[in-house]
Amino acid sequence: ATTEIYTLSLHDALPIYLVNDACVMADRPFVYGAIQGFEGQLGVFNWRGGPTYRCLFPTAPPPELAPNCAEAGVLGVLPGIIGTWQAGETIKLLTGVGEPLSGRILLWNALTMTFATVALAPDPASRPIRELPADVEAAVCAAAEWEIDAASLRSLMDAGPLQLVDVREDWERAEDAIQPSLHVPLAALVAATADGPVAGLRPDLPTVIYCAVGVRSLRAVAVLRGRHGFADARSLRGGMRAWRGQAGDR
């Protein structure tokens, strides 16, 4: 028999809940890792009837309560370290050696170099999952429709009026930016009231939002479309990373 294991490192709530629910439905374990600031977490969910992610966090928090790495910061070595430990847990599951971190969450503080292990009990209420939310497919399709690639953005910039908006932090924009573009950090955009203007942006103009890799910009597009009537708002797929790559190919 083939053993399937889902290994995931995410800070965004929606994908991790979807993966958790898919693992419960398919009866497959997945190895979890999370990082923020100087701290990391590691765990194994849904292993041989053990706790699932919903046993730890039953429901997803509001998006505004989940800061991204640019806003909250993260020590650069953490992804590699937590990712390596995830690989170690995955090997243990595949080979059947050792004791996986099932029913336990490892907490690591890099500032103090201290570790703690928290026990996690299974919650029977987390298991009766028979299908993924009906709006997942629609959300995925909408996200694809809301994106534009770097080559298409360049053509739009040459074609006519365009509202290009950078939602990164000040320090990111100081390093590099697409010009001409407006600057509205994501936090300010999310905080804007539904019945008020959004930092001087015009909903009647074609609008493209960009960030570092295209995650924050998709969130910004959802806010602009859903709250403020920006019917023609799109996100730059791959963000500045894709823009630099496309520019290098020219």
C-alpha positions in Angstrom: 0.0 0.0 0.0 1.1 3.5 -0.7 1.3 5.9 2.2 0.3 9.5 1.4 1.3 12.3 3.7 0.5 15.9 3.3 3.2 18.3 4.6 2.3 21.9 4.9 3.8 25.2 6.0 1.2 28.0 6.0 0.3 31.0 7.9 -2.9 31.7 6.0 -6.0 30.2 7.7 -8.2 29.1 4.8 -5.7 26.8 3.0 -4.7 25.0 6.2 -8.4 24.3 7.2 -9.1 23.0 3.7 -6.1 20.7 3.8 -7.1 19.5 7.3 -10.6 18.7 6.2 -9.3 17.0 3.0 -7.0 14.9 5.1 -9.8 13.9 7.5 -12.0 12.9 4.5 -9.2 10.9 2.9 -7.9 9.5 6.2 -4.4 10.8 5.5 -2.1 12.4 8.0 -0.3 15.7 7.3 2.7 17.3 8.9 2.1 20.9 10.2 4.5 23.7 10.6 3.9 27.4 11.4 6.2 30.4 12.0 5.9 34.0 13.2 8.4 36.4 14.6 11.0 34.3 16.5 8.7 31.3 17.1 7.9 28.1 15.4 5.4 25.3 15.8 5.4 21.7 14.6 2.9 18.9 14.8 1.4 15.8 13.1 -2.4 15.8 12.6 -4.9 13.1 11.8 -2.4 10.2 12.4 -4.1 6.9 13.3 -7.1 8.6 14.8 -5.1 11.3 16.5 -6.1 14.9 16.8 -6.8 17.0 13.8 -6.0 20.7 13.2 -9.6 21.5 14.2 -8.9 19.9 17.6 -6.4 22.7 18.1 -8.3 25.6 16.4 -11.9 24.6 15.7 -12.7 27.5 13.4 -10.7 29.9 11.3 -10.1 33.4 12.7 -11.1 36.5 10.8 -8.5 37.3 8.1 -7.6 40.6 9.7 -6.3 38.7 12.8 -3.8 36.7 10.8 -0.9 39.1 10.1 1.4 38.3 7.2 5.1 38.0 7.5 5.8 41.4 6.1 3.6 43.0 8.8 4.5 40.8 11.7 8.1 39.8 10.7 9.7 36.5 10.8 13.3 35.4 11.5 14.8 34.3 8.2 16.2 31.0 9.4 12.8 29.8 10.8 11.3 28.5 7.5 14.4 26.3 6.9 14.5 24.9 10.4 10.8 24.2 10.8 10.7 22.8 7.2 13.6 20.4 8.0 11.8 19.2 11.1 8.7 18.6 9.1 10.8 16.5 6.7 12.0 14.5 9.7 8.5 13.8 10.9 7.5 12.9 7.4 10.3 10.3 7.2 9.2 8.9 10.5 5.7 8.4 9.2 6.9 6.8 6.0 9.3 4.4 7.6 7.4 3.7 10.8 10.4 4.5 13.0 10.4 6.7 16.1 7.4 8.5 17.7 5.6 11.1 15.5 4.4 14.3 17.0 0.8 13.1 17.0 -1.2 14.4 19.9 1.5 16.9 20.7 2.5 20.4 19.4 6.2 21.4 19.6 6.7 25.1 20.4 10.1 26.6 19.8 11.3 30.1 20.8 14.4 31.0 18.8 15.2 34.1 21.0 15.5 32.1 24.2 16.3 28.7 22.5 13.6 27.0 24.6 11.2 24.3 23.7 7.8 23.2 25.0 5.6 20.4 24.1 1.8 20.8 24.5 -0.5 17.8 24.6 -3.5 17.8 22.3 -6.5 15.5 22.9 -8.7 14.4 20.0 -12.1 16.1 19.7 -14.7 13.8 18.2 -16.5 16.8 16.9 -13.6 17.5 14.5 -14.1 14.3 12.6 -17.6 14.3 11.0 -16.4 16.0 7.8 -18.0 14.6 4.6 -17.4 17.4 2.1 -15.4 20.5 1.6 -17.3 23.9 1.8 -19.4 24.4 -1.3 -17.9 27.8 -2.0 -14.3 26.5 -2.2 -14.4 25.8 -5.9 -16.0 29.1 -6.6 -13.4 30.9 -4.5 -10.5 29.2 -6.3 -12.1 30.0 -9.7 -12.6 33.6 -8.6 -9.0 33.9 -7.5 -7.8 32.7 -10.9 -10.1 35.3 -12.6 -8.8 38.0 -10.3 -5.1 37.5 -11.3 -3.0 38.9 -14.2 0.5 37.9 -15.2 3.4 40.2 -15.5 3.4 40.3 -19.3 -0.2 41.2 -19.4 0.3 43.9 -16.9 3.1 45.4 -19.0 0.7 45.5 -22.0 -2.0 47.2 -19.9 0.4 49.8 -18.7 1.2 50.6 -22.3 -2.4 50.6 -23.4 -4.1 53.3 -21.4 -5.3 54.5 -18.0 -4.5 52.1 -15.2 -4.5 52.3 -11.4 -1.5 50.3 -10.1 -1.4 49.9 -6.4 1.4 48.6 -4.2 0.1 47.0 -0.9 3.5 46.2 0.6 5.1 47.8 3.6 7.2 51.0 3.4 10.5 49.2 3.7 9.6 46.8 0.9 8.7 49.6 -1.4 11.9 51.4 -0.6 13.9 48.5 -2.0 12.0 48.3 -5.3 8.7 49.2 -6.9 6.8 49.2 -10.2 6.5 52.8 -11.4 4.3 54.6 -11.7 2.2 53.1 -8.8 0.3 54.2 -5.8 1.2 53.0 -2.3 -1.5 51.8 0.1 -0.2 49.2 2.6 -2.6 46.3 3.0 -3.4 47.1 6.6 -4.6 50.5 5.6 -6.7 49.1 2.8 -8.3 46.5 5.0 -9.1 49.1 7.7 -10.9 51.4 5.2 -14.7 51.6 5.9 -17.0 50.2 3.3 -18.9 53.4 2.8 -15.8 55.7 2.5 -13.0 56.3 -0.1 -10.0 53.9 -0.1 -7.0 56.1 0.2 -8.0 58.1 -2.9 -8.3 55.1 -5.2 -10.9 55.3 -8.0 -13.3 52.3 -8.4 -14.1 53.3 -11.9 -10.5 52.7 -13.2 -8.9 49.4 -14.2 -6.9 48.5 -11.0 -4.0 46.1 -10.5 -2.7 45.3 -7.0 0.7 43.9 -6.4 2.8 42.8 -3.4 5.9 40.6 -3.0 4.6 37.2 -4.2 0.9 37.7 -4.9 -0.7 36.7 -1.6 -1.5 40.0 0.0 -2.6 41.4 -3.3 -5.2 38.7 -3.7 -6.6 39.6 -0.3 -6.6 43.3 -1.2 -8.5 42.5 -4.4 -11.1 40.6 -2.4 -11.5 43.6 -0.1 -11.8 46.1 -3.0 -14.2 44.0 -5.0 -16.4 43.0 -2.0 -16.5 46.2 0.0 -15.8 49.0 -2.3 -17.2 48.1 -5.8 -13.9 47.8 -7.7 -15.3 45.5 -10.4 -12.1 45.6 -12.4 -9.5 45.0 -9.7 -6.9 42.3 -10.3 -3.8 40.9 -8.6 -0.4 40.6 -10.1 0.3 36.8 -10.1 3.7 36.2 -8.4 4.0 39.8 -7.3 7.3 41.7 -7.6 9.1 38.4 -7.9 7.3 37.6 -11.2 7.7 41.2 -12.4 11.4 41.2 -11.9 11.7 37.8 -13.7 9.6 39.1 -16.6 11.7 42.2 -16.9 14.8 40.1 -16.9 13.5 38.1 -19.9 13.1 41.2 -22.0 
